[in-house]
Amino acid sequence: MKQEEQRVTQNNTKTVLEIKLTYYIVVILKIRSIIMTKFKYLSLIVFFTLISCASLDEKAVQEKFKSDPNNINFSYDIYSYYKQQAVLTDHLLTMWRYLIIEDNPVNAKSVLDVFVKRLYTVPAGMDAQTIYIGSENLTKKNTIGTSLEMSFGFLKISLSNKNNGYKPFMQKNVEFFKSYFDILKGVYSKASEQDLESEYVIRNFAPYFIELYDKNYLEAFVYQIFKSTNTNEINTWLMKNNDKVQEFKNWSNQYKWNIK
């Protein structure tokens, strides 16, 4: 008799759990239905964004860029891919190349804003000493990338220096790029084939920016990538130096990429 009572009790408990589980499933499905109905467009955006991110394969974006470096979509894809990899130098070089050829001010501004924030924001406690000490833990394999990342950090700190506070915004930007390209040129010139073997972006993009710098297109380049900010300072310079800007664009469009 006791065994029968225990069996009935167990069955009743199981039935109660099944009812609760069924109830929770129904509630979850109802909530899902409401979300999909009210936010279907947002859901679709998230879905296609995830699909897009998943489709960014390293070899694929490299091959597309190699086939046509002046194609705006291919330039954006390679920038997007290396942005996701969170390797600073790769992110910066591919971003700057994309900004050179992006004529849509809305698209360019959204990318440029990320760079400006990164350039002009110095985390609390960040100084030349902390950058140097942090670099000591990196392996020799990352020497090229490490040197350039350290340089970017040092230049960020110099921009925040009080002595630079009085300078016009674009003057500070031109000075930053001059210093950075000086360093890029020096680092690249000393790099061996072995050093560059695993550095796809530096190996293929550094020569472009070094030649740009050597041909005295620095200012045209800087004002070109910042033009989406649409300030009087930038627009006035671009109008006064239109011939130089066009010369720079023509050179860039005809540049012979040697993708390796």
C-alpha positions in Angstrom: 0.0 0.0 0.0 2.8 2.4 0.9 4.6 1.6 -2.4 1.4 2.4 -4.3 1.1 5.8 -2.5 4.8 6.5 -3.3 4.2 5.7 -6.9 1.2 8.0 -7.1 3.1 10.8 -5.4 6.0 10.5 -7.8 3.6 10.5 -10.8 1.8 13.6 -9.5 5.2 15.4 -8.9 6.3 14.5 -12.4 3.0 15.8 -13.8 3.3 19.1 -12.0 6.9 19.5 -13.3 5.8 18.7 -16.9 3.0 21.3 -16.6 5.4 23.9 -15.3 7.9 23.2 -18.0 5.2 23.4 -20.7 4.0 26.7 -19.2 7.6 28.2 -19.3 8.0 27.0 -22.9 4.7 28.7 -23.9 5.7 31.9 -22.2 9.2 31.9 -23.8 7.7 31.3 -27.3 5.1 34.1 -26.7 7.9 36.5 -25.7 9.9 35.5 -28.7 6.9 36.1 -31.0 6.3 39.6 -29.6 10.0 40.5 -30.0 10.0 39.2 -33.6 6.8 41.1 -34.4 7.8 44.4 -32.8 11.4 44.3 -33.6 11.5 42.3 -36.8 13.6 44.9 -38.7 16.1 45.0 -35.9 16.3 41.3 -35.8 16.9 41.2 -39.5 19.7 43.8 -39.2 21.3 41.8 -36.4 21.0 38.6 -38.5 22.5 40.1 -41.6 25.2 41.8 -39.6 26.2 38.4 -38.1 26.2 36.8 -41.5 28.4 39.6 -42.9 30.9 39.3 -40.1 31.1 35.6 -40.5 31.7 36.0 -44.2 34.9 38.0 -43.7 37.5 35.4 -44.3 41.1 36.5 -44.3 42.2 34.9 -47.6 39.0 36.0 -49.3 39.3 39.7 -48.4 43.0 39.6 -49.3 42.3 38.1 -52.7 39.5 40.6 -53.4 41.7 43.5 -52.5 44.5 42.1 -54.6 42.2 41.9 -57.6 41.2 45.6 -57.4 42.8 47.8 -54.6 40.8 50.8 -55.8 37.5 49.0 -55.3 35.7 50.8 -52.4 33.9 47.6 -51.3 37.1 45.5 -51.3 38.9 48.3 -49.4 36.2 48.4 -46.8 36.1 44.6 -46.4 39.8 44.4 -45.7 39.6 47.3 -43.3 36.6 45.6 -41.5 38.4 42.3 -41.3 41.6 43.7 -39.7 39.5 45.9 -37.4 38.0 42.8 -36.0 41.4 41.2 -35.4 42.3 44.1 -33.0 45.8 44.4 -34.3 46.4 48.2 -34.1 48.8 48.7 -37.0 46.9 46.5 -39.4 43.7 48.3 -38.4 45.2 51.8 -38.9 46.9 51.2 -42.3 43.8 49.5 -43.8 41.6 52.3 -42.4 43.6 55.1 -43.8 43.7 53.5 -47.2 39.9 53.1 -47.1 39.4 56.7 -46.1 41.4 57.9 -49.1 39.0 56.5 -51.6 35.7 56.8 -49.7 33.8 59.7 -51.1 30.6 59.2 -49.2 30.9 61.6 -46.2 28.5 59.7 -44.0 30.5 56.4 -44.4 33.8 58.1 -44.1 32.8 60.1 -41.0 31.7 57.0 -39.1 35.1 55.4 -39.6 37.1 58.6 -39.1 35.3 59.3 -35.7 36.7 55.9 -34.4 40.2 56.9 -35.4 40.0 60.4 -33.9 38.7 59.1 -30.6 41.5 56.5 -30.5 44.1 59.1 -31.4 43.0 61.8 -29.0 42.0 59.7 -26.0 44.8 58.9 -23.6 43.8 56.4 -20.9 44.4 57.4 -17.3 47.9 56.4 -16.2 49.2 56.0 -19.8 52.6 57.5 -20.3 55.9 56.8 -22.2 57.2 54.7 -19.3 54.1 52.4 -19.2 54.2 51.9 -23.0 57.9 50.9 -22.8 57.5 48.6 -19.9 54.5 46.9 -21.5 56.4 46.3 -24.7 59.1 44.4 -22.8 56.8 41.4 -22.5 56.2 41.0 -26.2 58.1 38.5 -28.2 60.8 39.2 -30.8 58.4 37.8 -33.5 56.2 40.9 -33.0 59.1 43.4 -33.3 57.8 45.3 -36.3 54.2 45.6 -35.1 55.4 46.3 -31.6 57.6 49.2 -32.7 54.7 50.8 -34.7 52.2 50.3 -31.9 54.6 51.8 -29.4 55.2 54.7 -31.7 51.4 55.3 -32.0 51.2 55.3 -28.2 54.1 57.8 -27.8 52.6 60.1 -30.5 49.2 60.0 -28.7 50.9 61.2 -25.5 52.7 64.0 -27.4 49.3 65.2 -28.8 48.0 65.6 -25.3 51.0 67.6 -24.3 50.1 71.1 -23.1 52.6 72.6 -25.6 50.4 71.3 -28.4 47.1 72.6 -26.9 47.3 75.9 -28.8 47.9 74.4 -32.3 45.0 74.2 -34.8 43.4 70.8 -35.0 44.7 70.0 -38.5 48.2 71.2 -37.8 48.4 68.6 -35.0 47.1 65.9 -37.3 49.6 66.7 -40.0 52.4 66.7 -37.5 51.2 63.3 -36.1 51.2 61.7 -39.6 54.6 63.2 -40.4 56.1 61.6 -37.3 54.3 58.3 -37.8 55.3 58.0 -41.4 58.9 58.8 -40.5 58.9 55.9 -38.1 57.0 53.6 -40.5 59.6 54.3 -43.2 62.5 53.6 -40.8 61.0 50.4 -39.4 60.1 49.1 -42.8 63.5 49.8 -44.3 65.2 47.8 -41.6 62.9 44.8 -41.8 64.0 41.6 -43.4 61.9 39.3 -45.6 61.6 37.0 -42.6 60.4 39.9 -40.4 57.7 40.7 -42.9 56.7 37.1 -43.7 53.8 37.1 -41.2 52.9 40.8 -41.5 50.5 40.9 -44.5 49.3 44.4 -43.9 52.7 46.1 -43.2 54.3 44.2 -46.0 51.7 45.4 -48.6 50.5 48.7 -47.3 53.6 50.3 -45.9 55.2 50.8 -49.3 52.1 52.7 -50.5 52.2 55.1 -47.5 56.0 55.5 -47.7 55.8 56.4 -51.4 52.9 58.8 -50.6 55.1 60.5 -48.0 58.2 60.6 -50.2 56.2 62.3 -53.0 55.2 65.1 -50.7 51.5 64.1 -50.6 51.3 64.1 -46.8 49.1 67.2 -46.4 46.9 66.2 -49.3 46.4 62.8 -47.7 45.6 64.1 -44.2 43.1 66.7 -45.4 41.6 64.1 -47.7 40.9 61.6 -45.0 39.6 64.3 -42.6 37.4 66.0 -45.2 34.2 64.3 -44.0 34.4 66.5 -40.8 33.3 69.3 -43.1 34.9 72.2 -41.2 35.8 75.6 -42.6 39.5 74.9 -41.9 39.5 71.7 -44.0 37.2 72.9 -46.8 39.3 76.1 -47.2 42.5 74.2 -47.5 41.0 71.7 -49.9 39.7 74.5 -52.2 43.1 76.4 -52.1 45.0 73.2 -52.8 42.7 71.4 -55.2 45.4 70.9 -57.8 47.6 69.1 -55.2 44.7 67.0 -54.0 43.9 65.9 -57.6 47.5 65.1 -58.2 47.5 63.0 -55.1 44.3 61.2 -56.1 45.7 60.5 -59.6 48.9 59.1 -58.1 46.9 56.9 -55.7 44.6 55.6 -58.4 47.6 54.6 -60.6 49.7 53.2 -57.8 51.1 49.8 -58.7 50.3 47.5 -55.8 52.6 44.6 -55.4 50.5 42.3 -53.2 52.6 39.5 -51.8 
